[in-house]
Amino acid sequence: MAKSFKFEVTKCMMTCAGLLFQAWLIASVGLDSLPVLSKRIEETPSRMIHLLLWTHVYPDDVLEKINNYKCLVVMNCHVTTNKTLLGNITNFDALLYGISAFYEDQSRILPMSRTRSQIYVFFGHESSNYYPALKQYDDFFNTSFSYKLNSDLYGGFVIIKNSNGEIIGPRKIMHWMRYEDMLPINDTIKTKLANKKVAAAWFVSNCTPRNKRNSVFKLIKQEMLKYGMTVDVYGGCGDKSCPRNIMDDCWKLIETDYYFYFAFENAMGEDYVTEKPLHALNHYAIPVVYGGANYTRYNDFFKWHNHYSYAMRKKSDSVCELCNYVKRMEVEVESKVIRDFVNWWKP
């Protein structure tokens, strides 16, 4: 790329930055300790743990094979949607409630009885902007499993690993290496960056989300066009296409051709981050972000490739973590209740 064009890229992005804004919304946390007896003296370490999906939580294709996950077999844990499997609901160790199912009539029917040692898990990986809480669930859940970083268990889309493969985030406070201590980028990355030729791309099909991201995008695009920069839009909201059955090839285009990638979420919410920034981060492009999360937890280009990696969470990881958590609650984890669930779940 010519020196003048690189200067124009920098100048334009500085101008465009003034058009970007992030919604920083602080959720009110209402987690208070309950005097719940978490240790069940009468039970042995080898007993079967039973988890009941009270509402729809996992896709059907996952449910078909979920009990074959190695971790569940090792931990002697069984997951079911059959509410009559153990005769009485109170015989289950934990009940899971998925937020997206709260608005189905059947899911609003709550259990008639529960024991003080039972774990009622709120499972929320979709934005609270689209699925606001219902008042009937105040003082109901004693375990949270969601994308919010103050949850008992983190259930978001993205995980961050260090060079040893250990999961280190995301967390409220990330402890990154100092930028000057990171290893320099290698020749392979330098070549990738040198061969890029198009300013930015966006893969998008939802053209009317609630957070008006498309309006923000249009303003940025107008500014970029003033500097002679190209912004390619793929999918239902653009003039370029890339079929879903060859998406791996599409993401390679980001790696080979584009400097920036628009990673705009379709909903605002504190801590809410989906896979969108990963399309840029894992393909050597800089994500232009729009959402309610603290994106400094995902920063530092491009030297971070030597020390960190970003990945999507596997569905098997979430259910295995939950089973392990339920086992630990028997002996060491103090149960909590979300007193004011409506405020805690707000965007």
C-alpha positions in Angstrom: 0.0 0.0 0.0 1.3 3.5 -0.9 2.4 5.7 2.0 -0.2 8.3 1.2 -3.0 5.7 1.4 -1.8 4.5 4.8 -1.9 8.1 6.0 -5.4 8.4 4.7 -6.4 5.2 6.5 -5.1 6.6 9.8 -6.7 10.0 9.2 -10.0 8.5 8.3 -10.2 6.1 11.3 -9.4 9.0 13.6 -12.3 10.9 12.2 -14.6 7.8 12.3 -13.6 7.2 15.9 -15.6 10.3 16.8 -18.7 8.7 15.4 -18.4 5.5 17.5 -19.9 5.3 20.9 -20.3 2.5 23.4 -23.1 2.1 25.9 -21.6 1.7 29.3 -24.4 0.4 31.5 -23.8 -0.7 35.0 -26.1 -3.4 36.2 -27.3 -3.3 39.8 -26.0 -6.5 41.6 -28.3 -8.0 44.1 -26.4 -11.1 45.2 -26.8 -11.8 48.9 -25.7 -14.9 50.8 -28.5 -17.3 51.7 -28.2 -19.5 54.8 -28.4 -22.6 52.6 -26.9 -25.9 53.7 -24.5 -26.6 50.8 -23.0 -29.8 52.3 -25.1 -33.0 52.0 -23.6 -35.2 54.6 -25.7 -38.3 53.7 -24.4 -38.6 50.2 -21.3 -40.3 48.9 -18.8 -38.8 46.4 -19.6 -41.4 43.8 -23.3 -40.9 43.6 -25.0 -39.7 40.4 -25.6 -36.0 39.9 -28.9 -35.3 38.2 -29.4 -32.0 36.2 -32.9 -31.1 34.9 -33.3 -28.7 32.0 -36.6 -27.1 33.1 -36.7 -25.0 30.0 -35.0 -25.2 26.6 -31.2 -24.6 27.1 -29.3 -26.6 24.5 -30.2 -27.3 20.9 -31.7 -30.7 20.2 -28.5 -32.0 18.4 -26.5 -31.2 21.6 -29.1 -32.9 23.8 -28.9 -36.1 21.8 -25.2 -36.6 22.7 -24.8 -34.5 25.8 -24.7 -37.5 28.2 -21.9 -39.0 26.2 -19.5 -36.2 26.9 -16.5 -37.7 28.6 -16.5 -35.2 31.4 -20.1 -36.1 32.4 -19.2 -39.8 32.4 -16.2 -39.2 34.6 -18.1 -37.0 37.0 -21.1 -39.4 37.1 -23.4 -36.6 35.9 -26.7 -37.0 34.0 -28.6 -34.3 32.1 -32.2 -34.7 31.2 -35.4 -32.8 30.1 -37.6 -35.5 31.6 -39.3 -33.9 34.7 -40.7 -37.2 35.9 -37.5 -39.2 35.6 -36.9 -39.2 39.4 -40.5 -39.2 40.5 -40.4 -35.8 42.2 -38.8 -32.6 41.1 -37.1 -32.2 44.5 -35.0 -35.3 43.8 -33.0 -33.4 41.1 -29.7 -31.8 42.3 -30.1 -28.8 39.9 -32.7 -27.2 37.6 -31.6 -25.1 34.7 -33.7 -22.2 33.3 -32.8 -20.7 29.9 -33.6 -17.0 29.5 -34.8 -17.3 25.9 -37.5 -19.7 27.0 -38.9 -17.5 29.7 -41.5 -16.1 27.4 -42.9 -19.4 26.4 -46.1 -20.1 28.3 -45.1 -23.5 29.5 -41.8 -22.4 31.0 -43.6 -19.9 33.3 -45.1 -22.8 35.2 -42.7 -23.0 38.2 -42.1 -26.1 40.4 -44.6 -26.5 43.2 -41.9 -27.4 45.7 -38.1 -27.2 46.1 -35.6 -28.2 48.8 -33.2 -25.8 50.5 -30.2 -27.8 49.1 -31.5 -27.7 45.4 -29.6 -25.5 42.9 -31.8 -23.3 40.7 -29.5 -22.2 37.8 -30.3 -19.2 35.6 -28.7 -19.8 32.2 -28.4 -16.7 30.1 -26.1 -16.3 27.0 -28.4 -14.1 25.0 -28.5 -10.4 25.5 -30.7 -9.0 28.3 -31.6 -6.3 25.9 -33.7 -8.8 23.9 -34.7 -10.9 26.9 -35.5 -8.7 29.9 -36.1 -10.4 33.2 -39.5 -11.2 34.6 -40.4 -10.0 38.1 -41.6 -13.5 39.1 -38.0 -14.6 39.1 -36.9 -12.2 41.9 -35.5 -14.2 44.8 -35.8 -17.4 42.8 -32.3 -18.4 41.4 -29.4 -19.3 43.7 -26.8 -19.8 40.9 -26.1 -17.7 37.8 -24.5 -19.0 34.6 -24.4 -16.2 32.0 -22.2 -13.9 29.9 -22.2 -11.4 32.8 -18.8 -11.4 34.4 -20.3 -11.2 37.9 -22.1 -14.6 37.4 -21.3 -17.6 39.5 -20.2 -19.3 36.3 -19.1 -17.5 33.2 -21.3 -18.7 30.2 -20.3 -16.2 27.5 -19.4 -16.9 23.9 -15.7 -16.0 24.1 -12.8 -17.3 26.2 -9.2 -16.0 26.3 -6.2 -18.3 26.8 -2.6 -17.6 27.5 0.3 -19.3 25.7 0.1 -22.3 28.0 -3.5 -22.9 27.0 -4.9 -21.8 30.4 -8.2 -19.8 30.4 -7.5 -16.4 31.8 -10.5 -14.4 30.7 -12.6 -12.5 30.1 -12.7 -11.0 33.6 -13.7 -7.7 35.1 -10.0 -6.8 35.4 -7.6 -8.4 32.9 -3.9 -8.6 33.7 -2.2 -8.4 30.3 1.5 -8.5 29.6 2.9 -5.1 29.1 2.9 -4.2 25.4 6.7 -3.5 25.4 7.3 -7.0 27.0 5.5 -8.8 24.2 7.6 -10.5 21.5 7.7 -8.7 18.1 5.5 -9.9 15.3 7.2 -12.5 13.0 7.7 -12.3 9.3 4.6 -14.3 8.5 2.4 -11.7 10.2 4.3 -8.9 8.6 3.7 -10.5 5.2 0.0 -10.9 5.9 -0.4 -7.3 6.8 1.7 -6.0 3.9 -0.5 -7.9 1.4 -3.8 -6.5 2.6 -5.4 -4.1 0.2 -9.0 -3.2 1.3 -9.9 -0.9 4.2 -12.8 -2.8 5.9 -15.4 -5.5 5.6 -18.6 -6.4 7.4 -20.6 -9.7 7.3 -24.2 -9.0 8.4 -27.7 -10.2 7.7 -29.8 -8.6 10.5 -30.5 -5.2 9.0 -32.9 -3.9 11.7 -31.5 -4.7 15.2 -32.7 -2.7 18.2 -29.4 -1.0 18.9 -29.4 0.8 15.5 -25.9 -0.4 14.6 -26.7 0.0 10.9 -27.2 3.7 11.3 -23.8 4.0 13.0 -22.2 2.0 10.3 -23.6 4.2 7.6 -22.1 7.3 9.2 -18.7 5.7 9.4 -18.9 4.4 5.8 -19.7 7.9 4.6 -16.6 9.3 6.3 -14.4 6.5 4.9 -15.7 7.1 1.4 -14.5 10.7 1.6 -11.0 9.3 1.9 -11.4 6.9 -1.0 -11.7 3.9 1.1 -13.6 0.7 0.3 -16.0 -0.9 2.7 -17.4 -4.3 1.5 -20.6 -5.5 3.1 -21.4 -9.2 2.8 -24.8 -10.9 3.5 -28.4 -9.7 3.5 -27.5 -6.1 4.2 -24.9 -5.7 1.5 -24.1 -6.2 -2.1 -21.6 -9.0 -1.7 -22.4 -12.6 -0.7 -20.6 -15.5 0.9 -22.6 -18.7 1.3 -22.7 -20.2 4.8 -21.4 -23.6 3.5 -18.1 -22.0 2.6 -17.7 -19.6 5.6 -14.2 -20.8 6.3 -13.2 -19.4 2.9 -15.0 -16.2 3.6 -13.1 -15.7 6.9 -9.8 -16.2 5.0 -10.8 -13.2 2.9 -10.6 -11.1 6.1 -7.1 -12.4 6.7 -5.8 -11.8 3.2 -7.6 -8.7 2.1 -9.0 -6.4 4.9 -7.3 -4.2 7.5 -10.5 -3.7 9.6 -13.6 -5.8 10.3 -16.8 -4.3 11.7 -17.7 -6.4 14.8 -21.0 -4.7 15.6 -23.2 -6.5 18.1 -27.0 -6.6 17.5 -27.7 -5.7 21.1 -26.2 -3.6 23.9 -25.5 -5.1 27.3 -22.7 -4.9 29.9 -20.2 -7.7 29.3 -22.2 -9.0 26.2 -19.7 -10.1 23.5 -20.5 -12.7 20.9 -18.2 -14.4 18.4 -18.1 -11.2 16.2 -14.7 -9.8 17.4 -13.2 -13.2 16.9 -13.7 -13.0 13.2 -11.2 -10.1 13.2 -8.9 -11.1 16.0 -8.2 -14.6 14.7 -7.8 -13.4 11.1 -5.3 -10.6 11.6 -7.7 -7.7 11.2 -8.6 -4.9 13.6 -12.2 -5.2 14.9 -14.2 -2.0 14.9 -16.5 -2.6 17.8 -20.0 -1.4 18.8 -21.6 -2.9 21.9 -21.9 -2.6 25.6 -18.8 -4.5 26.7 -15.4 -3.3 27.9 -13.4 -4.1 24.8 -10.1 -3.3 26.4 -10.3 -7.0 27.6 -9.8 -8.0 23.9 -7.1 -5.5 22.8 -3.5 -5.2 21.6 -2.6 -5.8 18.0 -0.8 -7.7 16.6 1.9 -8.7 19.1 -0.6 -10.5 21.3 -0.7 -13.4 18.9 2.5 -14.6 20.4 1.1 -14.7 23.9 -2.8 -15.0 23.8 -5.5 -16.7 21.8 -9.2 -16.2 21.5 -11.8 -18.9 21.0 -15.4 -19.7 21.1 -16.6 -21.7 24.1 -17.7 -25.3 23.3 -21.2 -26.2 24.5 -19.7 -29.3 26.1 -17.5 -27.0 28.2 -20.5 -25.2 29.7 -22.4 -28.3 30.8 -19.2 -29.9 32.2 -18.4 -26.8 34.2 -21.9 -26.7 35.6 -21.8 -30.4 36.6 -18.4 -29.8 38.4 -19.9 -26.7 40.1 -22.9 -28.7 41.4 -20.5 -31.3 42.8 -18.4 -28.6 44.5 -21.5 -27.0 46.0 -22.1 -30.1 48.0 -18.9 -29.5 50.0 -17.4 -26.1 49.5 -19.4 -23.5 47.6 -21.9 -21.3 49.4 -25.2 -20.9 47.7 -26.4 -17.4 46.8 -29.7 -16.0 45.8 -30.4 -13.2 43.2 -32.8 -11.1 45.3 -33.5 -8.5 42.7 -33.2 -10.5 39.5 -34.8 -7.8 37.3 -32.1 -5.2 38.2 -29.3 -7.7 38.1 -30.1 -8.8 34.6 -30.6 -5.3 33.1 -28.4 -4.4 30.1 
